[in-house]
Amino acid sequence: VAALTYLVARLAEHGMSYRPPHTLPSGFSTLLLGLGWLSAGLILLALLHRLAVWRCR
């Protein structure tokens, strides 16, 4: 879910930066950076969980 939210936010950033009269809000890039790290961490935790489940069988 976090990765999907990150991808949608990146798509919105691309759309906003593509149109010249519109500029990105000041905290939007920081929000994207945080969402990116959050999604990467959650994906890593999910992979570790899969590894632990496989190992404990």
Backbone torsions as a table, in degrees:
resi	resn	phi	psi	omega
1	VAL	NA	-41.4	-179.8
2	ALA	-66.6	-37.9	179.0
3	ALA	-66.2	-39.5	178.0
4	LEU	-65.2	-41.6	177.3
5	THR	-62.8	-40.9	177.8
6	TYR	-62.5	-44.6	-179.4
7	LEU	-64.3	-38.8	177.4
8	VAL	-66.3	-39.5	178.3
9	ALA	-66.5	-38.5	176.4
10	ARG	-64.6	-38.8	176.8
11	LEU	-63.9	-40.9	177.0
12	ALA	-65.1	-39.3	177.7
13	GLU	-62.7	-43.4	178.7
14	HIS	-62.7	-42.6	179.1
15	GLY	-64.3	-40.1	179.7
16	MET	-71.0	-36.3	-179.1
17	SER	-78.7	-19.0	179.9
18	TYR	-71.6	-32.3	-179.4
19	ARG	-89.1	115.8	-173.6
20	PRO	-59.6	-39.6	-175.3
21	PRO	-72.1	-14.9	-178.3
22	HIS	-98.9	137.4	175.2
23	THR	-115.7	156.2	179.2
24	LEU	-72.7	144.0	173.7
25	PRO	-60.7	156.0	-172.4
26	SER	-62.4	-38.1	-176.8
27	GLY	-93.7	3.8	-174.7
28	PHE	-69.0	-40.0	179.8
29	SER	-68.1	-35.0	176.5
30	THR	-67.0	-39.2	176.5
31	LEU	-63.0	-42.6	178.2
32	LEU	-63.9	-39.9	178.0
33	LEU	-62.6	-44.0	177.7
34	GLY	-64.6	-41.6	177.7
35	LEU	-64.9	-36.1	177.8
36	GLY	-63.9	-46.6	178.0
37	TRP	-66.9	-37.7	177.9
38	LEU	-63.2	-45.6	-179.3
39	SER	-67.3	-37.6	177.3
40	ALA	-64.1	-41.5	178.1
41	GLY	-65.6	-40.8	179.4
42	LEU	-68.7	-36.1	175.8
43	ILE	-65.8	-40.9	177.0
44	LEU	-62.2	-42.7	177.6
45	LEU	-64.3	-38.4	178.0
46	ALA	-65.2	-39.9	177.3
47	LEU	-66.5	-40.1	175.9
48	LEU	-64.0	-36.9	177.5
49	HIS	-64.2	-44.0	177.8
50	ARG	-61.0	-41.0	178.1
51	LEU	-64.2	-41.2	179.8
52	ALA	-66.8	-40.4	178.3
53	VAL	-64.7	-43.6	179.4
54	TRP	-64.7	-40.1	-177.5
55	ARG	-69.3	-32.9	-175.5
56	CYS	-82.9	-4.2	179.5
57	ARG	-78.3	NA	NA
